Every structure is written in structure tokens, then in C-alpha cells.
Amino acid sequence: MKRNLSVALAGLAALASSATPSLVRAAGPEPVIVSRGNPIIRDRFTADPAPLVVGDTLYLYTGHDQARGDAMFDMREWLVFSTKDMKTWTPHAPIMNVKDFKWAKQDAWASQAIEKNGKFYFYAAVEHDDSHPGKAIGVAVSDRPTGPFTDARGSALITNQMTPEGKHSWEDIDPTVFTDDDGVTWIAWGNRDCYIAKLKANMTEIDGPIRRITPPHFEEGPWLHKRGGLYYLTYASLDRTTQSDEHVSYATATSLDGPWTYRGELAKSAKNSFTIHAGIAEFKGQWYIFLHNATLTVGDQGGAIGRRAVTVEYLRYNPDGTLKPVVQTEAGVSAPPPSVN
């Protein structure tokens, strides 16, 4: 009997070790997710990844897909995970609920956090209440990257009425924030049209005009980053004449004021998902691009447009600063990085 029990336990241990990823109990109160491939997080649905590097830690902010059955989107809160090695991820408590923006009524959509002036600012797309119908962007603040975050204004930073030339009521979504070398922080956002503006030093007000910088086939999900003297605007693209799902494209400029030069597609569509959303960061000397697909099954719910899962791949540059095409894989960064970046 003892021998049979030992064999059974050994079999269970082997089964557990083959699972990807696995949940193991760390020394602290939170579990650690050991990721061995894509998707990174497999015990819940996550979407719209936004990385932030603080010292020796990368924080990954995501939306939380909770749709069931044929529902399209059900997103009520934002999550954050942290890693020091891109292999083990610590899930933290939800950083904020959409209801924490008292003026919002639903939809905890795409977001990004940034550090400035010793604080962390979190920009997120939501559905505004009926006083300002349509999508809007709020800003919250915290002393820690893991939150909790609280509304920094008590009102929306950007409302649909601030972009009157737009084509529909959900164009003011998907904020990306970037602080340039001169200390000025910029925000870009949009759906079908891409907008950009400066933020005041307090990080809670627009400074100056809002401009349109819409590159070819822009759909949504812009992301700003810089390498060397070149600025990159990466975004979800859709050529409506030939494509049925979003791809990832990008443009470059030598100034955030533009002009922006279209560089073409960076990645194809995500498996089983109409949407795709890129977030880019350099961490410990390696560049990464975070995306999402809809290949994950959690319990009785399979992947779908409203049940996505965050992935990560290496991001590589050509000598002229253009980006090498990104192929979405199951291995992700569990495989060694390319020998030449």
C-alpha cells in the first residue's frame, strides 16, 4: 500500500511539473506563477498588456476579461503582475475597479501606468456616465506600482466631446503615455483616429492642443516608445479591404511632433482573436513586446473575443532602427533570445 501510494504521489508530481504554467506558494502571502510559454497567465483571462519597468522589476498591467458564453466584453477591474526574471510572475490584488471612477459606469478597458514625480499614474479607458456620453479616459494615482490607485481628478481627463471630429462615441480609448528626455509626458489614444497631446507636469491635465496623427490602417491600441533617437508608434491595424482581424503595425519619427513614417506590419493577427494590443518595454537589456490572443481555456470557458490571454515575444531591431517582424509563438520567451538583437 505504501509503495502504491508513493507511486501515485510521484505520478501526480510529474503531472504537476508538466503543467504550464504552475502555481506554487512563495515565501510571502501571494502565489507565484511559473510561466513556461504563452499565454503567460493561465488561471484567468487577461488582455491589453501594458508593461512598466521600475528598477529590477517589470510590472505588467492588464485588463481582466470576465465574459461568459457568447458575451462580447465584461471587464470590471484592472490587474497587475510583477516579475524579476520574465519566468516567475507574482499576481497582486486588483489595482482598481471601474466603479472607483465615480463618473464612469462600466468597461475597464485598456490602460497604461507610468512613474513620475515619485508617484505612479494610471491612465485607463472607461464608459462615461450619461453626463458625457461615450468612452473616456481617466487618470488615477498611487504611491506604489501595485496600487491601490485612486482617481486623481474626480472627473475624466479626456471625454468624447474633446475630439468632436471623431467618427463614433468609442474613439477615446486605449491611452499610452510616454515621458521624453526633456521630462515632458505625452499621451496618445484613439480608435480609428489616433490623437496625441502633452500632459501638464501635474499629470492630470492636457497641456495645449489635441492633434490627430492617424497612421495608415490605424484601428486602436497605440503604444509609444523610444530607442536611441527614434520614436515608435506601434498600434493595432486593420486594412478593411483585405483583413478581418487586427494586425500590429508601426510608424517612426525623429520627434513626437512628427511627421510619422509608416513602416508596415510588425505582427500578424492573434490566434482566435479579432483584437490585438501591443505593449513594449526594455528590461535588463532585452526588448520585449507583449500581446494577447484567445487560445486559453479556463474551466468551462474557452478563448473568445471577450476571453483573451496575454503573451510575450522578443522584440528585435534592424541596424537602421526598423523592427524585425514578430512571429507569435507558443514558446514565447521561454526559449532563449536570438543571438543577434
N, C-alpha and C positions, 0 to 999 in steps of 0.2 A: 504493500500500500504506500509506504513512504517513497519507494522508488518510483511508483507510478505518479505520485504527487510531484516529485522532483522533475520528472519528465514533462508533466503538464505545465509546471511553472516555467520550465526552460522554454517550452514551445510558446507560451504567452509572451515571455520576454523577447524571444526572437521576432514574434509578430509585432510587438510594440516598437522594436528598434527599426523595423522596416517601414513604419508609417511615416508619412511626410505631410506636414511637419508634426512633431510630437509636443505635447505639453508636459513639462517637467517642473517640479516645485523648486524654486530658488530658495536661497537662504532667507530672503525677505518675504513679505506677505503676498507678493504678486507672482503668478506663474511666469515661466519663460517659454516662449515659442521658439523651438529649434526648427528653422526652415531649411529644407534641403532642395528647394526648387520653387517653381512657380505653380500656383499663386503662393505668395509669401505667407499670408494668414489664411488658415483653413477651418477655423472654428466659427467663423461668422463672415457675412458678406461685407466687403469694403469697396469703396470706389473713390475716384477723383483724388489720386495721391498728391501730396504736397510735402516734399522733404525740407527740413531745416537743419543745418549743421550748427551746433553750439559746442565749441571745444572739441572733445574727443567723442562726442555723441551725435548721432543722427536721429532726429525726431521725424516721424512720418505721420502727418495728419491725413485723415481720410473721412469721407462720409460713411454712413452706416446704412446700407440697403436692408430694408426690412419688409419689402413687398412679398406677398404670398400669392400663389396661384397665378392668375393672369393679370394681376395689378401691375401698373407701369412703374411708378415710383412711390415709395413710402420711406422717407428719410426724415428722422426727427432729431438726430443728435450727431455730434462730431466726435471722432475718436483720435487717439494718438498712441503710437507705439515708438519705442526707442531701441537703438542698437549701438554697440560699440565696435562690432566686427562684421556686420551685414549677414551674420549667420544666426545669432540668437536675438530675439525680439521680446521686449518687455511690454505687455499691454498695460496701459494706465486707465484710470477711471475716465469715463466720458468727460471731455473738457467743457462741453456746453450743450444745451438743448435749444432748439429753435425758439421755444417759449421764453427763453432768457432775454431775447429781444422782445420787449413788451409790445412793440409796434408791429411785430411780424405775426402772421397767423399759421404758417406751415412751411415745409420744404427746406430742410437743412442741406442745401446743395453745396457745390464746390467751394473750396476755401484755400487760404494760404496764411501762414504765420511768418512774422519777421521780428527780429530783435532790434531795438533801437532805444537809446537813452536809458539803458538799464532795465527796460521792460520789454514784454512780448506783446505784439499787436496781432490780432487775428481778424482777417477780413473774410466775409462769408456771404454767399448769395442766399436769399430767402424770398418768400412771397410776402409782400407788404399787406397790411390790413387795408380796408376799403377807403381809408383817408388818402392813400396814394396807390391806386390800383396798379398791379403788375409786380414784376420782380424788382428787388432792391438789393443793395449791398450794405451790410452793417460792419462795424468795427468794434471789437472787444479787446480788453487788456488784462494782463496778468503779470505778476512778479516772477512766474515760473513758466517754462515751456510746456509743462504738463498741466497747467491751469490749477484751479478752475478760472475761466475767463468771465468777465462781466462787461456788459455793454458800456462802451467808453463815451457814448454821446447821449443816449436816451432817445435817439432818432436815427434814421438811416443816413449813411454817408452819401449814397447815390440812389436816386429814385428814377423810375421810368420817365418822369416828367423832365428830367435833366438832359435827356437825349431825345428831343422831340422829332428828330429826323429819322428815327428808327422805324423798322418795318413791323414790329409787333410788340406785345407787352412783356415778353420774357427775354428781351435783349440784354438787360442789365444783370448779367450773371458772370460767374467764373472769374473772380478777381485774381490777379497776380501782382505781387509787389516786389520792388527791387530798389535797393539803395545804391546809388552811384558813388564813384570815388570822391566826389565833392560833398558827399553827405546828404544830397537831396534824394528823397524817396519818391518813386514814381508808382502809379497804379495803372494797370491796363485791364480791360474786361470786355465782354460782349458775346453776342450770338448773332450771326450773320453780318454784323458790323463790329469792328474792333475799335475800341476807344482807348485813349491814353491821356493822363493828366498828372501833374505834380501834386504831392501832398505837402501841406504845411509842416513845419517842424514838430507840431504837436501830434501829428499822425492821424488826426481825426477830422481834418477839413481839406477840401480840394483847394489848391493854390493856383489860380489862373484858369485859363480856358480848358475845356474838354475838346480834344481833337480826334478825328477819325483817321485811322492808319490801316484800314482794312486791306490785307494782302489777298492774293488770288485764292479762291476756293475757301476762304475763311468761314468756318462754321461756329466754333466756340472754343473754350478751353485754352486761352493764351497763357504762355509762360515766358517770362523774361529772365535771361541770364547773360553774363558777360565772361569772355575768356580773352585775355590779352587786351587788344584794343578793339575787339569786335563784339557787338551786341547781337543777341539772338532772340528772335520772337518765334517760339515754337507753338503750334496750335493744332487743334482738330480741324481737318479739312474735309470738304465734300464737293467733288465735282458732280453736280447734279445731272449732268448729261451722260455720265458713264458709270457712276458709283452708287451703290445702295447703302453702304455703311461708311462711317467716318474713317479716314486715314490720318496720319500725322504728317504735317508739312512744316516748313520753317522759312524764315526770311532773316537777313542780316543787315546791319547798318553800322556806320562808324560813329553814330550819335543817336541817342534816344529820340532826338528831334527828327530823325530820318535824313534822307529818304531810305526806305526799306527795299532791299533787293530780294526778290523771291528766289529761293534756292531749290525748290522742288519738294518731292515727298521724302520723308525720313523713315516712315514705317507704314506698313500696310494695316488693314483693319484688324481689330481684335477678334479672336475666335468667339463666335456665338454672341457678339455684342454689336449693336448699332453704334454705340458711343465708344470713344476712346479719349483718354485725358492724360497728358504728359506732365511730369514734374521732374526737374533736372537739378542735380547737385554734384559738387566735387567733395569727396570725403576721403581723407587720408591719402591724397594723391591720386585717387581714381575717380573718374567721372561715371555717373550713373543716370539712367533715365527710368523713371517709374511710370507704369502704365496700368491699365486694368483690362481684364477680359471677363467672360462669363462662362468659364469652364467648371466652376466649383459646384459641388453638391453638399449641402448642409442639412442633415436629417432627411426629411421628405421633400425638400425644396431644391430643385436643380437650378443651374445658372440661367439667367434670362436678362432682359433689358433692365429690370429693376433688382437684379441679384448678381452683382459683379464682384470681382476679386482682384486685388492689387498685385501687380507683378513688377519685376525689376530686371533690367538688362544693362550691360556695359555700354557706355557712350564713347565713341571714338571720333577723333578729328583727323582730317587730312592736313598735309603741310600748309595748305593755303587757308586753313581755318574752316573750310566747309566740313560738314558732318558725314561720316560714313553711314550708309544705310543700316538701320537697326532691324534685325530679324528676331521676332518674338519666339522664345523657346520655352520648353518645359524645365530645362536645367537652370535657366537664368544665370545668376551669379554664383550658384553652387559649383559651376565649372570654373576652372582657372581663367583669369583675364587674358585677353590676347597679348602676345608678346610685344607687339608694337601698338602704341596708342596714338 
